[in-house]
Amino acid sequence: MAVDESLNEKYRSALDQVSGVTERRMMGGVCFMVNGHMLGGAHREKDGTGYFMFRVGKDNADLADRIGGGEVMKQGGRIMSGLYFVKADDCPHALFEKWASLALSHALSLPPK
């Protein structure tokens, strides 16, 4: 995985009015955090495919499924409940905003770290 600044900029733009947002390099890309909780991130695979990752929480799986366009994250064959990948090429602005809003809502529901 590699850092992709154009994908990161989309995240930054969506979060520019949110206080407490920080960035951290992890999981092969950049992760965006609010109040110490991960919202998600962006990266580009070696084959050139870009992905957004959103942490929406296990309790929001039904909402995530209704938004559509995402796949539950799998790492090492293990399903990572509450984390979703959305292909950047299949994620127009309106869809990105829905995913980012759900991830932000989840992060803000947690006590600050």
C-alpha positions in Angstrom: 0.0 0.0 0.0 1.1 3.5 -0.6 0.1 7.0 0.4 -1.9 8.9 -2.2 -2.1 12.6 -1.6 -5.0 13.2 -4.0 -7.1 10.7 -2.0 -5.9 12.2 1.3 -7.0 15.7 0.1 -10.5 14.4 -0.4 -10.6 13.4 3.2 -9.0 16.6 4.4 -11.6 18.7 2.5 -14.5 16.7 4.1 -13.1 17.3 7.6 -11.7 20.8 7.3 -14.5 22.2 9.5 -14.2 19.5 12.2 -12.1 20.3 15.2 -9.8 17.7 16.8 -8.8 16.1 13.5 -5.3 14.7 13.2 -3.5 12.5 10.7 -1.4 9.5 11.4 0.6 7.2 9.1 -0.6 3.7 9.7 -1.7 0.6 7.8 0.2 1.6 4.7 -1.5 4.9 4.2 -2.7 7.9 6.2 -5.4 7.5 8.8 -7.6 10.4 9.9 -8.5 10.7 13.6 -10.9 12.8 15.6 -10.5 13.1 19.4 -8.0 10.2 19.2 -10.5 7.8 17.3 -9.9 6.6 13.8 -12.3 7.8 11.2 -10.7 6.1 8.3 -8.0 6.7 5.7 -6.9 6.4 2.1 -4.3 4.4 0.2 -3.4 3.1 -3.2 -2.5 -0.5 -3.9 0.5 -1.5 -6.0 -1.9 -2.3 -8.9 -3.0 1.4 -8.8 -6.4 0.9 -7.3 -7.2 3.6 -4.7 -9.3 2.9 -1.7 -11.0 4.9 1.1 -11.4 3.2 4.4 -14.1 4.2 6.8 -14.5 3.1 10.4 -18.3 3.2 11.0 -18.5 0.9 14.0 -20.1 -2.6 14.3 -23.4 -1.1 15.4 -23.7 0.8 12.1 -23.4 -2.1 9.7 -27.0 -1.8 8.6 -26.5 1.9 7.8 -23.3 1.1 5.9 -25.0 -1.5 3.9 -27.8 1.0 3.0 -25.2 3.5 1.8 -23.7 0.9 -0.4 -20.5 0.8 -2.4 -18.4 -0.6 0.4 -16.9 -3.9 1.4 -16.2 -5.0 4.9 -12.5 -4.9 5.5 -10.6 -8.2 5.6 -7.1 -8.4 7.0 -5.2 -11.7 7.0 -8.4 -13.5 6.2 -10.1 -12.0 9.2 -13.2 -9.8 8.9 -12.7 -6.5 10.6 -16.3 -5.6 11.6 -17.1 -1.9 11.5 -14.4 -1.1 8.9 -15.2 -0.7 5.2 -13.2 -0.2 2.0 -14.7 1.8 -0.8 -12.9 1.9 -4.2 -12.0 5.5 -4.9 -12.9 5.3 -8.6 -16.4 4.1 -7.5 -16.9 6.8 -4.9 -18.3 10.1 -6.2 -18.4 13.1 -3.9 -22.0 12.4 -2.7 -21.2 8.8 -1.8 -17.9 9.9 -0.1 -19.8 12.4 2.0 -22.3 9.8 3.2 -19.5 7.4 4.3 -17.5 10.2 5.9 -20.5 11.5 7.8 -21.3 8.0 9.2 -17.6 7.5 10.2 -17.5 11.0 11.8 -20.8 10.3 13.7 -19.4 7.1 15.0 -16.1 8.6 16.2 -17.9 11.5 17.9 -20.1 9.1 19.8 -17.0 7.7 21.6 -15.4 9.4 24.6 -12.3 11.4 23.7 -9.0 9.6 24.3 
